């Protein structure tokens, strides 16, 4: 018991002395105990006085022991109470800390939001009393001004992400009525003014003789002013709103001008921005100018100016891939598309809007697939586009949405699945004005039946479909597309119809830096059996597209036609190496093997091609004929 009392006393601190006293007084007298023990060892009876003394000592020890038990219970109760008090104290401290942390978090959030605020704050306008009496108060005019700014913003959609603007108030436009006294709203306003980047708009309506004048100022910019008849107040508000929009959102303003048909004003605004804007604005200005260029070569020059500022901006590479295809520079298109895909993850959501980024990724994959003749991959990319919503007021994507069924039909035609191609054309939209305005492929949209007729070998029908397009430029297209897409296709049709002079005349009008055009020149000479000229043009085409398979495949067909089986096999093998998912060079290898009467090899190559194009009728017939020699 003495040990327990000492432990409790040590824990409580203040009761150590009392516990120690209890320990020293408790227990028998050692001398009396020694005398009693000695008598017992000698077998002598205890002295009566010693026995009486020991009995009293025993009673005293019992009393002290009982006292210690009672004292221990009191001490334990005090200890429990003390621990409870300490726990309550810790609980209250924790609650206070949590409340403090919550308050700090709220204040931190308010400060953070204030620092990131790019709102456009419209304060109630100052108006003359006679207008206010008519209900046209300063607050009413401010709200009308706000509505017009929001309308302008909604019609200025582009691929650009809001986060890329230095001052992007976007949809955060509000009329703010000053409050009196101290409130949370006033505190937020104070923090935004101190830490944020809000643009404050103030305005005044006043009489100037018989007219009304509306003067509006946004931040430190020059005022926008409009004057006119009092009955035209709505028009004054519209004019002033456009002026403020042009000053505060110059890129969006230029986009809005273009989307409302004011092309010359849009070009002028973009050129000013390209010369004097921020680094990001200059990049987007050059990208925007490409959309209004009169030719693909001019568009390419505009995009190259932007790439001098930032050679890793994926959107410029994306635009450059499309322009390169229009020019017939397929190798550059392939490389630009791959470069755009490589840099796109960095720009997604930060410089390029998220939804537009998804579109651009799918389009680049379709370009890469087309240039490498991987038509199944292109169909998958086109299907991904069809599943995407179209961004509001992004015109070239709206055009592409109309173009998709035609492009898929062309891919199935390239896979020699003419039934699927025809079915897609049957469900394609008839109104293609948006697609043409977006500058999409002339042959794909306006002559899909010509592509299919050529695949069937119906050259008369192909020529009939292409001739009207060669005579006039398709609306909305850059002029190069006629020379790089329509004229080469029509020249090949004429050559197969025996109209070699017409074919050569047409193909001479196509540029010599165009991959498809060089192949067309070679094919015309091949049909004419002018083999040296054909080989020169095939070689020129291959130099223009060292990664591309089409010139090699066409060269293989030409060499097969003249009986150069070794040359044909080499060309087909190279085409298959560059385009492992293209059936045509595999069929060509099967044809070479069949000419060599290597029927087992022919069947092997035909089977590989059939895995890619299972509905190619000519391929099936060739395979059956080769297999018949193995029976």
Secondary structure, 3 states (H helix, E strand, C coil): CHHHHHHHHHHHCCCHHHHHHHHHHCCCCHHHHHHHHHHHHHCCCCCHHHHHHHHHHHHHHHHHHHHHHHHHHHHHHHHHHHHHHHHHHHHHHHHHHHHHHHHHHHHHHHHHHHHCCCCEEEECCECCHHHHHCCCCHHHHHHHHHHHHHHHHHCCCCCECHHHCCCCCCCCEEEECCCCCCCHHHHHHHHHHHHCCCEEEEEEEEEECCEEEEEEEECCCCCEEEEEEHHHHHHHHHHHHHHHHHHHCHHHHHHHHHHCCCHHHHHHHHHHHHHHCCHHHHHHHHHHHHHCCCCHHHHHHHHHHHHHHCCCCHHHHHHHHHHHHHCCCHHHHHHHHHHHHHHHHHHECCCECHHHHHHHHHHHHHHHHHHCCCHHHHHHHHHHHHCCCCCCCCHHHHHHHHHHHHHHHHHHHHCCCHHHHHHHHHCCCCCCHHHHHCCCCHHHHHCHHHHHHHHHCCHHHHHHHHHHHHHCCCCCCCCHHHHHHHHHHHHHHHHHCCCHHHHHHHHHCCCCCCHHHHHHHHHHHHHCCCHHHHHHHHHHHHHHCCCCCHHHHHHHHHHHHCCCHHHHHHHHHHHHHHCCCCHHHHHHHHHHHHHCCCHHHHHHHHHHHHHHCCCCHHHHHHHHHHHHCCC
